[in-house]
Amino acid sequence: MKIITMTGAFVIAALTATATVADTVDKTGWPESFTVGTGSQGGTYFGYGTGWANIAGEELGVSGAAEVTGGPMQNMALVHSGDLPFGMTTMGPAAESIAGSNPIAPGLKMDKACAMFPMYQTPFSITALSSSGISSVADIPEGARIGFGPAGSTSDTYFPRMMEELGVKFERRNGGWSDLGSQLQDGLLDVIAFAAGVPVPAVSQLEVQTDINIIEFTEAEQAAITKAFPVANFDIAADSYTTLEAPARSVSMWNFAIANCDLPETFVYGVVKAVMSDNERMVATHKAARSTLPEFWDRNQVMKWHPGAARWFQETQGADIPADMIYGN
């Protein structure tokens, strides 16, 4: 009986202590709601961003939602200016934005968009209708109409340059991924060049409706691209699409969630904790989140860290983040 009484008292004391700790979190400056800048509907960013916005919102008791944007370049601009508190970007557009080369505001160094957590690698992949006869990069005819995604997106920024590097001559088209998928199916485009986490919803939808070719790079093409651009070798897993029978050779670029650097430290710490502490829940929102793991914090070598995010990775991962890579130091 004494043991039961003592155990009950211990549990009550522990719960009280826990509540006290939670109550002492400084919520000064916390918003009542927040929005995450994503990308176009039909793309990975929108689905992935909706997922982590909901998870963070539920855990913190703050309403979270995703907003359709033009993708990484625009997200850097919106988060830097404070028009959006959160967004998502890839390392290439982040580096260009910080250097003042973002086409949205040339010359403006967007250094108030801080790194928050690693998301996943963005593979660059090419899709065409099987009926087109295009099954390799070499098959793409001169003057082919290629959809590169929304203007200013990672696809639009890098894929045209990659195609030029490989000697492809094309007509450049832009638009949201869902729209481009429809145009491909209707014969208004010859090829779509995707830079998005897999599976790309627009591609998954296409292969349900028609026969498609997911075109991989040759080893020589892959080597040429990795030499010329800030990307690494990557294989698109065979189970990403029903069309694939084996892994498809590609290249990829890392994505990171970003936060306006002036957001409260405790708020960003809470968001990072919510997202990074339950990978299974993140994967349930989008398969691309299989790489949303704490150990990949070191994939950011470009942006300064938000202090709240840096503190979480230092405390839980022993992250050796240099002081000069943390905003405000």
Secondary structure, DSSP 4 states (H G I P E B T S, - for coil): -HHHHHHHHHHHHHHHHHHHHHHTS--TT--SEEEEE---TTSHHHHHHHHHHHHHHHHHTSEEEEE--S-HHHHHHHHHHTSSSEEEEEHHHHHHHHTT--TTSTT----SEEEEEEEEEEEEEEEEEGGGT--SGGGSPTTEEEE--STTSHHHHHHHHHHHHTT--EEEE---HHHHHHHHHTTS-SEEEEESPSSPHHHHHHHHHS-EEEEPPPHHHHHHHHHHSS-EEEEE-GGG-TT-SS-EEEEEEEEEEEEETTS-HHHHHHHHHHHHT-HHHHHHH-GGGGG--GGGGGG--SSPBPHHHHHHHHHHH-----GGGBTT-
